[in-house]
Amino acid sequence: MLKKQKTNFKVGETVTVISGFYKNQIGEIKRIDKKTGKIVIKGINLKTKYTRATDKNNIGEMKQIECPIHYSNVKLNTN
């Protein structure tokens, strides 16, 4: 059974990424998952998702989605 991980963050707060590829970038928290301890930050950790065309009327496309980051890799922005 997974325990809920306590985070000191709230949706809408501004945070700075302190480790990883997006280090020193600033963004706003969109969503928090307390079961896994991960947060989604607006404009950070973008991944490309490809969708295939299913029929003649539907076209395939590329979407950029924001993937979650563990809360220990961010800190609150004091500015």
Backbone as a printed PyTorch tensor [residue, N CA C, xyz], in Angstrom:
tensor([[[  0.8300,  -1.1720,   0.0000],
         [  0.0000,   0.0000,   0.0000],
         [  0.8850,   1.2500,   0.0000]],

        [[  0.5590,   2.1850,  -0.9010],
         [  1.3230,   3.4130,  -0.9910],
         [  0.8660,   4.4180,   0.0600]],

        [[  1.8280,   5.0550,   0.7010],
         [  1.5120,   6.1180,   1.6370],
         [  1.4720,   7.4380,   0.8790]],

        [[  0.6450,   8.3470,   1.3440],
         [  0.6320,   9.6760,   0.7540],
         [  1.8860,  10.4020,   1.2060]],

        [[  2.5840,  11.0110,   0.2480],
         [  3.7950,  11.7400,   0.5740],
         [  3.4400,  13.1960,   0.8490]],

        [[  3.9730,  13.7200,   1.9280],
         [  3.6750,  15.0860,   2.3070],
         [  4.5220,  16.0440,   1.4860]],

        [[  3.8650,  16.9770,   0.8310],
         [  4.5620,  18.0130,   0.0860],
         [  4.1610,  19.3620,   0.6460]],

        [[  5.0540,  20.3090,   0.5930],
         [  4.7810,  21.6470,   1.1000],
         [  4.3730,  22.5880,  -0.0290]],

        [[  3.8760,  22.0440,  -1.1200],
         [  3.5110,  22.8390,  -2.2840],
         [  2.0060,  22.8730,  -2.4510]],

        [[  1.5230,  23.9220,  -3.1060],
         [  0.1070,  24.0570,  -3.4300],
         [ -0.0120,  24.4090,  -4.9030]],

        [[ -1.1370,  24.0790,  -5.4910],
         [ -1.3920,  24.3920,  -6.8870],
         [ -1.4040,  25.9100,  -7.0540]],

        [[ -0.7030,  26.3900,  -8.0760],
         [ -0.6500,  27.8220,  -8.3540],
         [  0.6110,  28.5030,  -7.8580]],

        [[  1.3980,  27.8250,  -7.0140],
         [  2.6350,  28.4270,  -6.5160],
         [  3.7200,  28.3760,  -7.5900]],

        [[  4.6540,  29.3120,  -7.5060],
         [  5.7730,  29.3660,  -8.4370],
         [  6.9610,  28.6450,  -7.8220]],

        [[  7.5680,  27.7320,  -8.6050],
         [  8.7000,  26.9460,  -8.1150],
         [  9.8570,  27.0330,  -9.0970]],

        [[ 11.0540,  26.7040,  -8.5980],
         [ 12.2610,  26.6370,  -9.4030],
         [ 12.7670,  25.2080,  -9.4010]],

        [[ 13.1320,  24.6830, -10.5740],
         [ 13.6780,  23.3320, -10.6780],
         [ 15.1410,  23.3830, -10.2480]],

        [[ 15.5530,  22.4860,  -9.3440],
         [ 16.9150,  22.5320,  -8.8080],
         [ 17.8120,  21.4180,  -9.3250]],

        [[ 17.2540,  20.4460, -10.0700],
         [ 18.1020,  19.4020, -10.6310],
         [ 17.4780,  18.8600, -11.8970]],

        [[ 18.3150,  18.2640, -12.7380],
         [ 17.8260,  17.6680, -13.9670],
         [ 18.0400,  18.5660, -15.1780]],

        [[ 17.4300,  18.1710, -16.2860],
         [ 17.5990,  18.8670, -17.5590],
         [ 17.0430,  20.2910, -17.5150]],

        [[ 15.9950,  20.5120, -16.7600],
         [ 15.3420,  21.8180, -16.6860],
         [ 15.8020,  22.6450, -15.4860]],

        [[ 17.0410,  22.4310, -15.0360],
         [ 17.5830,  23.1110, -13.8680],
         [ 17.5290,  24.6300, -14.0470]],

        [[ 17.1950,  25.3500, -12.9690],
         [ 17.1150,  26.8090, -12.8930],
         [ 15.9620,  27.4030, -13.6840]],

        [[ 15.0140,  26.6070, -14.1420],
         [ 13.8490,  27.1500, -14.8270],
         [ 12.7080,  27.3230, -13.8310]],

        [[ 11.8810,  28.3220, -14.0870],
         [ 10.8110,  28.6870, -13.1670],
         [  9.4690,  28.3990, -13.8230]],

        [[  8.5360,  27.8530, -13.0550],
         [  7.2070,  27.5640, -13.5740],
         [  6.1700,  27.5140, -12.4630]],

        [[  4.9190,  27.4170, -12.8650],
         [  3.7990,  27.3870, -11.9290],
         [  3.2540,  25.9700, -11.8210]],

        [[  2.9190,  25.5390, -10.6220],
         [  2.4090,  24.1920, -10.3960],
         [  0.9810,  24.0890, -10.9220]],

        [[  0.7400,  23.0560, -11.7670],
         [ -0.5920,  22.8220, -12.3090],
         [ -1.3330,  21.7220, -11.5610]],

        [[ -0.6030,  20.6690, -11.1650],
         [ -1.2490,  19.5100, -10.5430],
         [ -0.2640,  18.8300,  -9.5950]],

        [[ -0.7770,  18.2650,  -8.5080],
         [  0.0390,  17.5460,  -7.5290],
         [ -0.5630,  16.1570,  -7.3380]],

        [[  0.3000,  15.1160,  -7.4050],
         [ -0.1280,  13.7470,  -7.1390],
         [  0.5200,  13.3160,  -5.8300]],

        [[ -0.2640,  13.2630,  -4.7700],
         [  0.2900,  12.9740,  -3.4470],
         [  0.6550,  11.5140,  -3.2660]],

        [[  0.0610,  10.6120,  -4.0550],
         [  0.3980,   9.1930,  -3.9180],
         [  1.8120,   8.9100,  -4.3980]],

        [[  2.2180,   9.5340,  -5.5080],
         [  3.5490,   9.2880,  -6.0580],
         [  4.5490,  10.3720,  -5.6790]],

        [[  4.0720,  11.5000,  -5.1560],
         [  4.9700,  12.5870,  -4.7750],
         [  5.4720,  13.3720,  -5.9730]],

        [[  4.6840,  13.4180,  -7.0370],
         [  5.1120,  14.1120,  -8.2480],
         [  4.2110,  15.2990,  -8.5160]],

        [[  4.7930,  16.3130,  -9.1630],
         [  4.0450,  17.5120,  -9.5150],
         [  4.2320,  17.8150, -10.9860]],

        [[  3.2270,  18.4560, -11.5820],
         [  3.2840,  18.8800, -12.9740],
         [  3.4450,  20.3920, -12.9700]],

        [[  4.4580,  20.8870, -13.6920],
         [  4.7690,  22.3060, -13.7300],
         [  4.5190,  22.8240, -15.1420]],

        [[  3.8570,  23.9530, -15.2340],
         [  3.4900,  24.5480, -16.5180],
         [  4.7490,  24.9260, -17.3100]],

        [[  4.8920,  24.3460, -18.5190],
         [  6.0020,  24.6720, -19.4070],
         [  7.3070,  23.9580, -19.1110]],

        [[  7.3220,  23.0370, -18.1510],
         [  8.5420,  22.3200, -17.7650],
         [  8.3460,  20.8340, -18.0450]],

        [[  9.4210,  20.1570, -18.4350],
         [  9.4390,  18.7110, -18.6880],
         [  8.4500,  18.3220, -19.7880]],

        [[  8.5700,  18.9900, -20.9300],
         [  7.6900,  18.7260, -22.0610],
         [  8.1520,  17.4880, -22.8190]],

        [[  7.2250,  16.6050, -23.1180],
         [  7.4720,  15.4080, -23.9090],
         [  6.5650,  15.4420, -25.1260]],

        [[  6.9990,  14.8380, -26.2280],
         [  6.2090,  14.8190, -27.4470],
         [  5.4240,  13.5230, -27.5350]],

        [[  4.1250,  13.6330, -27.7660],
         [  3.2300,  12.4810, -27.8980],
         [  2.7170,  12.4630, -29.3360]],

        [[  2.9370,  11.3440, -30.0200],
         [  2.5020,  11.1960, -31.4010],
         [  1.2040,  10.3980, -31.4330]],

        [[  0.2350,  10.8780, -32.2180],
         [ -1.0010,  10.1280, -32.3970],
         [ -1.1270,   9.7600, -33.8640]],

        [[ -1.5660,   8.5530, -34.1130],
         [ -1.6860,   8.0380, -35.4660],
         [ -3.0700,   8.3600, -36.0320]],

        [[ -3.1480,   8.5740, -37.3290],
         [ -4.4290,   8.8020, -37.9790],
         [ -5.2250,   7.5000, -37.9560]],

        [[ -6.4760,   7.5640, -37.4980],
         [ -7.2840,   6.3550, -37.3710],
         [ -8.1590,   6.1090, -38.6050]],

        [[ -8.5480,   7.1540, -39.2920],
         [ -9.3300,   7.0000, -40.5210],
         [ -9.0470,   8.1960, -41.4380]],

        [[ -9.7820,   8.3150, -42.5350],
         [ -9.5140,   9.3840, -43.5060],
         [ -9.8130,  10.7680, -42.9460]],

        [[-10.8160,  10.8680, -42.0880],
         [-11.1930,  12.1730, -41.5440],
         [-10.2940,  12.6120, -40.3890]],

        [[ -9.7280,  11.6600, -39.6790],
         [ -8.8690,  11.9470, -38.5410],
         [ -7.4240,  12.0430, -39.0140]],

        [[ -6.7300,  13.0990, -38.6400],
         [ -5.3260,  13.2200, -39.0290],
         [ -4.4450,  12.9480, -37.8140]],

        [[ -3.2420,  12.4840, -38.0660],
         [ -2.2960,  12.2740, -36.9920],
         [ -1.6980,  13.6050, -36.5730]],

        [[ -1.2150,  13.6580, -35.3620],
         [ -0.6540,  14.9100, -34.8740],
         [  0.3990,  14.6520, -33.8090]],

        [[  1.1770,  15.6960, -33.5210],
         [  2.1590,  15.6740, -32.4520],
         [  1.6880,  16.6330, -31.3720]],

        [[  1.6110,  16.1440, -30.1390],
         [  1.2150,  16.9840, -29.0110],
         [  2.3760,  17.0550, -28.0390]],

        [[  2.5580,  18.2070, -27.4360],
         [  3.5370,  18.3310, -26.3720],
         [  2.7730,  18.3250, -25.0550]],

        [[  3.1260,  17.3680, -24.1780],
         [  2.4600,  17.2620, -22.8850],
         [  3.4850,  17.4970, -21.7800]],

        [[  3.0040,  17.9800, -20.6540],
         [  3.8670,  18.2160, -19.5010],
         [  3.8560,  16.9870, -18.6140]],

        [[  5.0210,  16.4210, -18.3840],
         [  5.1420,  15.2180, -17.5640],
         [  5.5210,  15.6050, -16.1330]],

        [[  5.2070,  14.7500, -15.1730],
         [  5.4760,  15.0920, -13.7720],
         [  6.9520,  15.0040, -13.3930]],

        [[  7.3070,  15.7750, -12.3680],
         [  8.6500,  15.7980, -11.7750],
         [  8.4780,  15.5050, -10.2910]],

        [[  9.4150,  14.7950,  -9.6870],
         [  9.3440,  14.5120,  -8.2530],
         [  9.5160,  15.8160,  -7.4810]],

        [[  8.7660,  15.9230,  -6.4000],
         [  8.7490,  17.1890,  -5.6580],
         [ 10.0970,  17.5250,  -5.0180]],

        [[ 10.9700,  16.5450,  -4.8370],
         [ 12.2710,  16.8250,  -4.2290],
         [ 13.2110,  17.5360,  -5.1990]],

        [[ 12.8540,  17.6030,  -6.4730],
         [ 13.6910,  18.2610,  -7.4690],
         [ 13.2980,  19.7130,  -7.7040]],

        [[ 12.4020,  20.2500,  -6.8850],
         [ 11.9940,  21.6520,  -7.0310],
         [ 12.0170,  22.3310,  -5.6660]],

        [[ 12.0770,  23.6530,  -5.6980],
         [ 11.9900,  24.4490,  -4.4600],
         [ 11.0860,  25.6430,  -4.7220]],

        [[ 10.5040,  26.1660,  -3.6620],
         [  9.6320,  27.3260,  -3.7820],
         [ 10.4350,  28.5370,  -4.2240]],

        [[  9.8530,  29.3050,  -5.1250],
         [ 10.4920,  30.5250,  -5.5990],
         [ 10.1570,  31.6260,  -4.6070]],

        [[ 11.1800,  32.2680,  -4.0430],
         [ 10.9610,  33.2710,  -3.0050],
         [ 10.7250,  34.6620,  -3.5730]],

        [[ 10.8660,  34.8410,  -4.8690],
         [ 10.6820,  36.1810,  -5.4610],
         [  9.2380,  36.5060,  -5.6260]]])
